[in-house]
Amino acid sequence: MYTIRVHPPYAWFLETHQPREPSFS
């Protein structure tokens, strides 16, 4: 998983629910 420091909560939500293509590397 990715750390929530540069990405807002919505990005974290999308990452956790569908972590297929991490655009926020």
N, CA, C and O atoms as a MOPAC input file, in Angstrom:
PM7 MOZYME 1SCF
protein

 N      0.83800 1    -1.20100 1     0.00000 1
 C      0.00000 1     0.00000 1     0.00000 1
 C      0.87400 1     1.25400 1     0.00000 1
 O      2.08400 1     1.19400 1     0.22200 1
 N      0.23100 1     2.37700 1    -0.25300 1
 C      0.98500 1     3.62500 1    -0.33000 1
 C      0.66000 1     4.51500 1     0.86500 1
 O     -0.42500 1     4.44000 1     1.44300 1
 N      1.61300 1     5.34400 1     1.21500 1
 C      1.42300 1     6.21700 1     2.36800 1
 C      0.63000 1     7.46100 1     1.97300 1
 O      0.83400 1     8.03600 1     0.90400 1
 N     -0.27900 1     7.86200 1     2.86400 1
 C     -1.10000 1     9.04400 1     2.58500 1
 C     -0.39500 1    10.28200 1     3.11200 1
 O     -0.59200 1    10.67000 1     4.26300 1
 N      0.41400 1    10.89300 1     2.28900 1
 C      1.09000 1    12.11700 1     2.72300 1
 C      1.00800 1    13.17900 1     1.63500 1
 O      0.88200 1    14.36600 1     1.93300 1
 N      1.07800 1    12.75900 1     0.38100 1
 C      0.96700 1    13.70400 1    -0.71700 1
 C     -0.38400 1    13.56800 1    -1.41400 1
 O     -0.83300 1    14.47400 1    -2.11600 1
 N     -1.02900 1    12.40100 1    -1.20000 1
 C     -2.32400 1    12.20400 1    -1.82900 1
 C     -3.44200 1    12.43300 1    -0.82700 1
 O     -3.32900 1    12.03500 1     0.33300 1
 N     -4.50900 1    13.06300 1    -1.26000 1
 C     -5.68800 1    13.31500 1    -0.43400 1
 C     -6.43500 1    12.01400 1    -0.12500 1
 O     -6.16600 1    10.98900 1    -0.75200 1
 N     -7.37100 1    12.04100 1     0.83500 1
 C     -8.13900 1    10.86600 1     1.26100 1
 C     -8.85700 1    10.14900 1     0.11500 1
 O     -8.96600 1     8.92300 1     0.12600 1
 N     -9.34300 1    10.89600 1    -0.86300 1
 C    -10.06900 1    10.26200 1    -1.96400 1
 C     -9.15000 1     9.36100 1    -2.77400 1
 O     -9.56100 1     8.30200 1    -3.24900 1
 N     -7.91400 1     9.78800 1    -2.92500 1
 C     -6.93500 1     8.98700 1    -3.65700 1
 C     -6.64300 1     7.70000 1    -2.89600 1
 O     -6.51000 1     6.62800 1    -3.48600 1
 N     -6.54500 1     7.82800 1    -1.56300 1
 C     -6.30500 1     6.66300 1    -0.72100 1
 C     -7.46900 1     5.68200 1    -0.80900 1
 O     -7.28200 1     4.46500 1    -0.83300 1
 N     -8.66200 1     6.23800 1    -0.85600 1
 C     -9.86600 1     5.41800 1    -0.96900 1
 C     -9.85300 1     4.62100 1    -2.26600 1
 O    -10.13400 1     3.42200 1    -2.27700 1
 N     -9.52500 1     5.29900 1    -3.34900 1
 C     -9.47300 1     4.63500 1    -4.64800 1
 C     -8.37400 1     3.58200 1    -4.68000 1
 O     -8.54600 1     2.51000 1    -5.26000 1
 N     -7.24600 1     3.89500 1    -4.05300 1
 C     -6.12200 1     2.96200 1    -4.02800 1
 C     -6.45900 1     1.70000 1    -3.24000 1
 O     -6.09000 1     0.59200 1    -3.62600 1
 N     -7.16500 1     1.89000 1    -2.13300 1
 C     -7.47800 1     0.74700 1    -1.28300 1
 C     -8.56900 1    -0.12300 1    -1.89100 1
 O     -8.59300 1    -1.33500 1    -1.68200 1
 N     -9.47100 1     0.50200 1    -2.64400 1
 C    -10.57600 1    -0.25000 1    -3.21300 1
 C    -10.25100 1    -0.84300 1    -4.57800 1
 O    -10.83300 1    -1.85200 1    -4.97600 1
 N     -9.33800 1    -0.22800 1    -5.28100 1
 C     -8.93600 1    -0.79000 1    -6.56400 1
 C     -7.47100 1    -0.47000 1    -6.86000 1
 O     -7.17200 1     0.37700 1    -7.70200 1
 N     -6.55800 1    -1.15700 1    -6.15800 1
 C     -5.12200 1    -0.92700 1    -6.33900 1
 C     -4.58700 1    -1.70000 1    -7.53500 1
 O     -3.93100 1    -2.72800 1    -7.36800 1
 N     -4.86300 1    -1.21100 1    -8.74100 1
 C     -4.41900 1    -1.92000 1    -9.93800 1
 C     -3.35900 1    -1.11000 1   -10.67000 1
 O     -2.34600 1    -1.65500 1   -11.10800 1
 N     -3.59600 1     0.19600 1   -10.80200 1
 C     -2.61200 1     1.04800 1   -11.44600 1
 C     -2.29000 1     2.23400 1   -10.54600 1
 O     -3.02100 1     3.22500 1   -10.54000 1
 N     -1.19800 1     2.14100 1    -9.78400 1
 C     -0.77600 1     3.21000 1    -8.87100 1
 C     -0.21400 1     4.40800 1    -9.62900 1
 O      0.95400 1     4.40700 1   -10.01900 1
 N     -1.04200 1     5.42700 1    -9.83500 1
 C     -0.59600 1     6.61500 1   -10.55200 1
 C      0.23400 1     7.50500 1    -9.64500 1
 O      1.03800 1     8.31400 1   -10.10700 1
 N      0.02100 1     7.33700 1    -8.32400 1
 C      0.75200 1     8.14600 1    -7.35300 1
 C      1.88600 1     7.30700 1    -6.79700 1
 O      1.78800 1     6.75200 1    -5.70300 1
 N      2.95500 1     7.22300 1    -7.55600 1
 C      4.02900 1     6.33600 1    -7.15100 1
 C      4.93200 1     7.00900 1    -6.12500 1
 O      5.90100 1     6.40500 1    -5.66400 1

